[in-house]
Amino acid sequence: MYLKQLIDQLKADFDPTANELEQQIDHALYQLIQHSAEVPYPGEGQTLKRWKILSQVAAIDLSLAKIFESNLDVLAILHELHADPEQIVGLAAIWAAEGGPEPLELEHGLLSGIKPWCSAAEQVQQALVTYRDEEERSQLLLVDMTQDGIEIDTSAWHAVGMQYTQTAAVTSIKFKPNRLANPITT
């Protein structure tokens, strides 16, 4: 089944009033990410096609679209970095919000601190996260969200319109992430 057919099928089957809304979104996400390669990357002359796909997914459910778009953004960033997209297994997200009382720090190869505003934190298997290095340059790391040393706190913020995104603060307690690229110099 191609992506357009899948979206049409999801639209026909999706019931936003059902008690199992979270399960429907999870099921739809699993199916959509299998077709991520059919969505063009940004900046390659097919932006309108990309936006149309995302708007069709948003017509099914806004939380579904937000989480799927984040997964697509991860793949696009990896593409731009000439990194292997095959290293993404399952659902991924990009978390680039900064600030908070304990921002992420990478010290002796171990990441610790709190990353605020992490949508779908309980659903994703991997996340691209930003942090500031010792020279305050923004850097990008790939984090395996299934490893020990990660705590997820969903109590701080609850979106009314997109409740299922379950935006959270993610606390990292000294674990080793995967650096995606050499530090960016300015």
MIZA-868639 format. One record per residue (C-alpha): residue number from 1; z, x, y. Coordinates in steps of 0.2 Angstrom, whole numbers, padded with zeros to 4 digits. Layout:
+-----+-------+-------+-------+
! num !    up !  east ! north !
+-----+-------+-------+-------+
! NUM !     Z !     X !     Y !
...
+-----+-------+-------+-------+
***
This chain:
+-----+-------+-------+-------+
! num !    up !  east ! north !
+-----+-------+-------+-------+
!   1 !  0000 !  0000 !  0000 !
!   2 ! -0005 !  0006 !  0017 !
!   3 !  0007 !  0006 !  0032 !
!   4 ! -0001 ! -0009 !  0041 !
!   5 !  0000 ! -0019 !  0025 !
!   6 !  0018 ! -0014 !  0022 !
!   7 !  0023 ! -0019 !  0040 !
!   8 !  0014 ! -0036 !  0038 !
!   9 !  0024 ! -0038 !  0021 !
!  10 !  0040 ! -0033 !  0029 !
!  11 !  0037 ! -0045 !  0044 !
!  12 !  0034 ! -0059 !  0032 !
!  13 !  0049 ! -0056 !  0021 !
!  14 !  0062 ! -0051 !  0034 !
!  15 !  0075 ! -0064 !  0038 !
!  16 !  0085 ! -0059 !  0053 !
!  17 !  0098 ! -0073 !  0050 !
!  18 !  0101 ! -0068 !  0032 !
!  19 !  0119 ! -0062 !  0027 !
!  20 !  0111 ! -0046 !  0020 !
!  21 !  0104 ! -0040 !  0036 !
!  22 !  0110 ! -0022 !  0033 !
!  23 !  0102 ! -0022 !  0016 !
!  24 !  0086 ! -0028 !  0023 !
!  25 !  0085 ! -0015 !  0036 !
!  26 !  0090 ! -0001 !  0023 !
!  27 !  0076 ! -0007 !  0011 !
!  28 !  0063 ! -0008 !  0025 !
!  29 !  0068 !  0009 !  0031 !
!  30 !  0066 !  0017 !  0014 !
!  31 !  0049 !  0009 !  0013 !
!  32 !  0043 !  0014 !  0030 !
!  33 !  0049 !  0032 !  0029 !
!  34 !  0038 !  0034 !  0013 !
!  35 !  0023 !  0030 !  0025 !
!  36 !  0028 !  0042 !  0040 !
!  37 !  0013 !  0053 !  0037 !
!  38 !  0002 !  0038 !  0042 !
!  39 !  0009 !  0038 !  0060 !
!  40 !  0000 !  0050 !  0071 !
!  41 !  0010 !  0064 !  0080 !
!  42 !  0012 !  0063 !  0099 !
!  43 !  0000 !  0073 !  0110 !
!  44 ! -0014 !  0072 !  0097 !
!  45 ! -0025 !  0059 !  0106 !
!  46 ! -0018 !  0044 !  0096 !
!  47 ! -0002 !  0039 !  0106 !
!  48 ! -0008 !  0021 !  0107 !
!  49 ! -0009 !  0020 !  0088 !
!  50 !  0008 !  0027 !  0087 !
!  51 !  0015 !  0015 !  0100 !
!  52 !  0007 !  0000 !  0091 !
!  53 !  0015 !  0005 !  0075 !
!  54 !  0032 !  0006 !  0083 !
!  55 !  0030 ! -0011 !  0092 !
!  56 !  0025 ! -0019 !  0076 !
!  57 !  0041 ! -0012 !  0068 !
!  58 !  0051 ! -0018 !  0083 !
!  59 !  0044 ! -0035 !  0081 !
!  60 !  0053 ! -0036 !  0064 !
!  61 !  0070 ! -0029 !  0070 !
!  62 !  0075 ! -0018 !  0085 !
!  63 !  0088 ! -0008 !  0075 !
!  64 !  0074 ! -0005 !  0062 !
!  65 !  0062 !  0002 !  0075 !
!  66 !  0075 !  0013 !  0084 !
!  67 !  0080 !  0021 !  0067 !
!  68 !  0062 !  0023 !  0061 !
!  69 !  0057 !  0030 !  0078 !
!  70 !  0070 !  0043 !  0077 !
!  71 !  0064 !  0048 !  0059 !
!  72 !  0046 !  0050 !  0066 !
!  73 !  0053 !  0060 !  0081 !
!  74 !  0061 !  0073 !  0069 !
!  75 !  0044 !  0075 !  0060 !
!  76 !  0035 !  0077 !  0076 !
!  77 !  0047 !  0090 !  0082 !
!  78 !  0046 !  0100 !  0065 !
!  79 !  0027 !  0098 !  0067 !
!  80 !  0028 !  0106 !  0085 !
!  81 !  0039 !  0120 !  0078 !
!  82 !  0027 !  0123 !  0064 !
!  83 !  0042 !  0120 !  0052 !
!  84 !  0039 !  0112 !  0035 !
!  85 !  0041 !  0093 !  0036 !
!  86 !  0045 !  0094 !  0017 !
!  87 !  0062 !  0100 !  0021 !
!  88 !  0066 !  0082 !  0027 !
!  89 !  0072 !  0072 !  0012 !
!  90 !  0076 !  0054 !  0015 !
!  91 !  0080 !  0047 !  0032 !
!  92 !  0082 !  0059 !  0047 !
!  93 !  0087 !  0057 !  0065 !
!  94 !  0087 !  0067 !  0081 !
!  95 !  0103 !  0068 !  0091 !
!  96 !  0101 !  0077 !  0108 !
!  97 !  0115 !  0069 !  0119 !
!  98 !  0127 !  0081 !  0126 !
!  99 !  0144 !  0082 !  0134 !
! 100 !  0160 !  0075 !  0128 !
! 101 !  0177 !  0084 !  0126 !
! 102 !  0172 !  0096 !  0112 !
! 103 !  0153 !  0100 !  0112 !
! 104 !  0145 !  0108 !  0097 !
! 105 !  0147 !  0126 !  0096 !
! 106 !  0139 !  0138 !  0084 !
! 107 !  0151 !  0153 !  0080 !
! 108 !  0149 !  0166 !  0067 !
! 109 !  0135 !  0155 !  0059 !
! 110 !  0147 !  0140 !  0058 !
! 111 !  0145 !  0124 !  0068 !
! 112 !  0160 !  0114 !  0075 !
! 113 !  0163 !  0101 !  0088 !
! 114 !  0158 !  0083 !  0092 !
! 115 !  0141 !  0076 !  0094 !
! 116 !  0141 !  0060 !  0104 !
! 117 !  0129 !  0045 !  0103 !
! 118 !  0122 !  0048 !  0085 !
! 119 !  0113 !  0033 !  0080 !
! 120 !  0112 !  0029 !  0061 !
! 121 !  0125 !  0042 !  0058 !
! 122 !  0130 !  0034 !  0042 !
! 123 !  0113 !  0031 !  0036 !
! 124 !  0104 !  0048 !  0038 !
! 125 !  0103 !  0062 !  0026 !
! 126 !  0098 !  0075 !  0039 !
! 127 !  0099 !  0076 !  0058 !
! 128 !  0091 !  0088 !  0071 !
! 129 !  0105 !  0091 !  0083 !
! 130 !  0105 !  0101 !  0100 !
! 131 !  0119 !  0112 !  0105 !
! 132 !  0121 !  0125 !  0119 !
! 133 !  0122 !  0143 !  0115 !
! 134 !  0133 !  0156 !  0123 !
! 135 !  0121 !  0158 !  0137 !
! 136 !  0120 !  0139 !  0139 !
! 137 !  0102 !  0137 !  0132 !
! 138 !  0098 !  0122 !  0122 !
! 139 !  0096 !  0125 !  0104 !
! 140 !  0091 !  0115 !  0089 !
! 141 !  0099 !  0115 !  0072 !
! 142 !  0095 !  0105 !  0056 !
! 143 !  0111 !  0098 !  0048 !
! 144 !  0113 !  0091 !  0031 !
! 145 !  0123 !  0076 !  0033 !
! 146 !  0128 !  0075 !  0015 !
! 147 !  0139 !  0091 !  0015 !
! 148 !  0157 !  0092 !  0017 !
! 149 !  0165 !  0095 !  0034 !
! 150 !  0157 !  0081 !  0043 !
! 151 !  0167 !  0066 !  0050 !
! 152 !  0158 !  0050 !  0057 !
! 153 !  0168 !  0039 !  0069 !
! 154 !  0159 !  0022 !  0073 !
! 155 !  0173 !  0015 !  0083 !
! 156 !  0169 !  0021 !  0100 !
! 157 !  0153 !  0010 !  0104 !
! 158 !  0146 ! -0006 !  0097 !
! 159 !  0129 ! -0011 !  0104 !
! 160 !  0127 ! -0030 !  0104 !
! 161 !  0108 ! -0030 !  0104 !
! 162 !  0105 ! -0016 !  0090 !
! 163 !  0122 ! -0017 !  0080 !
! 164 !  0114 ! -0010 !  0065 !
! 165 !  0111 !  0007 !  0073 !
! 166 !  0129 !  0010 !  0071 !
! 167 !  0130 !  0023 !  0085 !
! 168 !  0144 !  0036 !  0081 !
! 169 !  0152 !  0052 !  0086 !
! 170 !  0150 !  0065 !  0073 !
! 171 !  0163 !  0078 !  0071 !
! 172 !  0157 !  0095 !  0063 !
! 173 !  0171 !  0105 !  0055 !
! 174 !  0165 !  0123 !  0052 !
! 175 !  0149 !  0121 !  0041 !
! 176 !  0133 !  0131 !  0041 !
! 177 !  0118 !  0122 !  0048 !
! 178 !  0100 !  0128 !  0047 !
! 179 !  0093 !  0135 !  0063 !
! 180 !  0075 !  0129 !  0065 !
! 181 !  0068 !  0141 !  0078 !
! 182 !  0073 !  0157 !  0087 !
! 183 !  0084 !  0154 !  0102 !
! 184 !  0074 !  0148 !  0117 !
! 185 !  0074 !  0160 !  0131 !
! 186 !  0071 !  0155 !  0149 !
+-----+-------+-------+-------+
***
